[in-house]
Amino acid sequence: AVIFARKRAFGPFRRAELDEKRKNKEFSAFARNGFGFEIGAKVMAMTFEEAEEIVAEAPL
């Protein structure tokens, strides 16, 4: 889910401010790609540093 967020610039990798429309769009994209609400919410709440650490530890 974190790698997906990085590819799509969601959550901690977001460049723009989060408004309600963008938040719904991001949660919908997580759901369409098989991630549940809880996982999407965890990724959206992460800091950039936490997310980068998870990506660095992910197997290739």
BELKAJO-V713769 format. One record per residue. N is the residue number from 0. RES is the residue in three letters. SS is DSSP state (hx for helix, st for strand, lp for the rest). PSI is psi in radians with two decimals (999 if undefined). OMEGA is omega as a letter, one per 30 degrees, with the letter a starting at -180 (NA if undefined). Layout:
BEGIN
<<N	RES	SS	PSI	OMEGA> <N	RES	SS	PSI	OMEGA>>
END
This chain:
BEGIN
<<0	ALA	lp	-0.64	a> <1	VAL	hx	-0.70	l> <2	ILE	hx	-0.72	l> <3	PHE	hx	-0.77	l> <4	ALA	hx	-0.68	l> <5	ARG	hx	-0.76	a> <6	LYS	hx	-0.63	a> <7	ARG	hx	0.02	a> <8	ALA	lp	0.85	l> <9	PHE	lp	2.90	l> <10	GLY	hx	-2.19	a> <11	PRO	hx	-0.24	a> <12	PHE	hx	0.08	a> <13	ARG	lp	2.43	l> <14	ARG	lp	-0.56	a> <15	ALA	lp	2.91	l> <16	GLU	lp	2.63	a> <17	LEU	lp	2.06	l> <18	ASP	lp	3.05	a> <19	GLU	hx	-0.68	a> <20	LYS	hx	-0.79	a> <21	ARG	hx	-0.68	l> <22	LYS	hx	-0.81	l> <23	ASN	hx	-0.70	l> <24	LYS	hx	-0.76	a> <25	GLU	hx	-0.78	l> <26	PHE	hx	-0.67	l> <27	SER	hx	-0.71	l> <28	ALA	hx	-0.71	l> <29	PHE	hx	-0.81	a> <30	ALA	hx	-0.75	l> <31	ARG	hx	-0.41	a> <32	ASN	lp	0.27	l> <33	GLY	lp	0.19	l> <34	PHE	lp	2.34	l> <35	GLY	lp	2.96	a> <36	PHE	hx	-0.73	a> <37	GLU	hx	-0.75	l> <38	ILE	hx	-0.78	l> <39	GLY	hx	-0.73	l> <40	ALA	hx	-0.68	l> <41	LYS	hx	-0.79	a> <42	VAL	hx	-0.75	a> <43	MET	hx	-0.50	a> <44	ALA	hx	-0.17	a> <45	MET	lp	2.70	l> <46	THR	lp	2.86	l> <47	PHE	hx	-0.72	a> <48	GLU	hx	-0.74	l> <49	GLU	hx	-0.76	a> <50	ALA	hx	-0.75	l> <51	GLU	hx	-0.65	l> <52	GLU	hx	-0.74	l> <53	ILE	hx	-0.74	l> <54	VAL	hx	-0.71	a> <55	ALA	hx	-0.55	a> <56	GLU	hx	-0.19	a> <57	ALA	lp	2.40	l> <58	PRO	lp	2.62	a> <59	LEU	lp	999	NA>>
END
